[in-house]
Amino acid sequence: MSLRLPKSVESDPRGPQLLRNLTTHTRLLWKGSEMRLPMAGMTLALAEALRSAHSAGRVVRSLENAERTLAAEERGLLMADRQSGVPRGVRVSRLLLLANDGAERFYRHIDLLLHRHGPRVLAVLLEIDEQGLGELLFEPGQVARLLMLEHKQAVSSVLLAMAGQWDDPGSAG
């Protein structure tokens, strides 16, 4: 199944190139995995978008909290689908941002989570360690291996903040 980004990202002029970059700048999730995830650097624009999402209360911290939130949302979506009788379109609506220094066991758990929640959850490996990611949004000495953006506006803002980082300075347009 192809990656379907939020409508606001798809309609943005940067959307098509962002989609290409998310599907070409990838790395295996863990050594034995078949799943490839996009890699992104921690740019100033991305850091600002994350701080804004955190200030708005749109960031879930930790794998356990993300799993709990996604499971509750899944139950709600299943009930809504049953009541409406109409299957919904599947787009990315949640974004997992992962530190790049997690243990294999952590990444295997992410693999299972992504298989369960499928195309509505996109995970991106950030070129930052858990210490740097934790200190970015919390306080010195705090760590964060995983952050989940849980609102489509926050997801869109963070994705668009990533858009320019893969641009080739030598290319036109």
LINWOFEN-V501063 format. One record per residue. N is the residue number from 1. RES is the residue in one letter. PSI is psi in radians with two decimals (999 if undefined). OMEGA is omega in whole degrees, 0 to 359 (* if undefined). NEAR is the number of other C-alpha atoms within 10 Angstrom. Layout:
<<N,RES,PSI,OMEGA,NEAR> <N,RES,PSI,OMEGA,NEAR>>
//
This chain:
<<1,M,2.42,183,5> <2,S,2.74,181,7> <3,L,2.17,177,16> <4,R,1.93,181,17> <5,L,2.88,177,24> <6,P,2.60,183,20> <7,K,-0.68,181,14> <8,S,-0.48,177,13> <9,V,-0.75,179,22> <10,E,-0.64,183,17> <11,S,-0.21,178,11> <12,D,2.54,179,12> <13,P,-0.47,179,9> <14,R,-0.17,186,14> <15,G,-0.91,182,19> <16,P,-0.73,179,15> <17,Q,-0.67,177,15> <18,L,-0.80,179,24> <19,L,-0.79,177,17> <20,R,-0.80,182,11> <21,N,-0.68,179,20> <22,L,-0.44,181,21> <23,T,-0.17,180,16> <24,T,-0.52,179,13> <25,H,1.36,188,13> <26,T,2.94,177,16> <27,R,2.64,174,16> <28,L,2.44,181,15> <29,L,-0.78,175,22> <30,W,2.90,189,19> <31,K,-0.75,183,11> <32,G,0.10,184,9> <33,S,2.70,171,12> <34,E,-0.11,183,11> <35,M,2.26,177,14> <36,R,2.34,179,18> <37,L,2.61,175,21> <38,P,2.57,174,18> <39,M,2.40,179,23> <40,A,2.50,176,22> <41,G,2.78,177,15> <42,M,1.60,180,17> <43,T,2.93,177,14> <44,L,-0.74,180,11> <45,A,-0.73,179,17> <46,L,-0.77,179,20> <47,A,-0.74,179,18> <48,E,-0.73,179,17> <49,A,-0.68,178,21> <50,L,-0.74,178,23> <51,R,-0.69,179,18> <52,S,-0.77,178,17> <53,A,-0.71,179,21> <54,H,-0.77,179,18> <55,S,-0.56,180,11> <56,A,0.01,179,11> <57,G,0.47,184,13> <58,R,0.20,182,20> <59,V,2.23,173,24> <60,V,2.27,183,18> <61,R,2.27,172,19> <62,S,2.62,179,16> <63,L,-0.78,182,20> <64,E,-0.79,179,11> <65,N,-0.66,178,14> <66,A,-0.77,178,21> <67,E,-0.79,180,16> <68,R,-0.78,180,11> <69,T,-0.80,180,14> <70,L,-0.66,179,20> <71,A,-0.75,178,15> <72,A,-0.74,178,11> <73,E,-0.68,180,12> <74,E,-0.76,177,14> <75,R,-0.77,179,11> <76,G,-0.72,179,12> <77,L,-0.70,179,14> <78,L,-0.73,178,12> <79,M,-0.76,180,12> <80,A,-0.70,179,14> <81,D,-0.71,179,13> <82,R,-0.75,181,11> <83,Q,-0.67,183,9> <84,S,-0.48,182,10> <85,G,0.15,182,9> <86,V,2.18,177,9> <87,P,2.46,181,11> <88,R,2.70,173,10> <89,G,2.65,183,7> <90,V,2.02,177,14> <91,R,2.82,174,17> <92,V,2.18,177,19> <93,S,-0.16,178,21> <94,R,2.49,183,23> <95,L,2.13,175,23> <96,L,2.24,176,25> <97,L,2.14,188,22> <98,L,2.38,172,27> <99,A,2.68,185,22> <100,N,0.13,184,19> <101,D,0.47,178,16> <102,G,2.80,177,15> <103,A,2.77,180,10> <104,E,-0.70,179,14> <105,R,-0.74,178,10> <106,F,-0.85,182,14> <107,Y,-0.57,175,19> <108,R,-0.65,178,16> <109,H,-0.68,177,12> <110,I,-0.73,178,20> <111,D,-0.86,179,19> <112,L,-0.75,180,11> <113,L,-0.76,180,17> <114,L,-0.64,176,17> <115,H,-0.67,181,12> <116,R,-0.75,187,13> <117,H,0.01,169,15> <118,G,-2.47,192,14> <119,P,-0.14,178,18> <120,R,-0.18,180,18> <121,V,2.19,175,23> <122,L,2.33,176,23> <123,A,2.46,178,22> <124,V,2.26,174,23> <125,L,2.16,180,22> <126,L,2.56,177,21> <127,E,1.12,179,17> <128,I,2.54,179,17> <129,D,3.00,184,16> <130,E,-0.56,178,20> <131,Q,-0.86,180,17> <132,G,-0.71,180,19> <133,L,-0.72,178,24> <134,G,-0.77,181,21> <135,E,-0.44,179,14> <136,L,-0.73,185,17> <137,L,-0.34,186,21> <138,F,-2.10,180,14> <139,E,2.90,180,10> <140,P,2.41,180,11> <141,G,-0.17,179,9> <142,Q,2.57,177,14> <143,V,2.73,175,20> <144,A,2.01,177,22> <145,R,-0.48,184,22> <146,L,2.35,170,28> <147,L,2.40,176,25> <148,M,2.22,173,25> <149,L,2.23,188,25> <150,E,0.38,177,21> <151,H,2.42,187,16> <152,K,-0.57,178,18> <153,Q,-0.74,178,16> <154,A,-0.74,178,23> <155,V,-0.83,181,27> <156,S,-0.78,180,24> <157,S,-0.74,180,20> <158,V,-0.74,178,23> <159,L,-0.79,180,21> <160,L,-0.51,176,20> <161,A,-0.44,177,20> <162,M,-0.31,193,23> <163,A,-0.77,187,22> <164,G,-0.15,189,14> <165,Q,-0.35,180,15> <166,W,0.00,183,14> <167,D,2.40,177,13> <168,D,2.00,182,9> <169,P,-0.36,181,7> <170,G,-0.11,182,6> <171,S,2.71,178,6> <172,A,2.18,174,6> <173,G,999,*,6>>
//
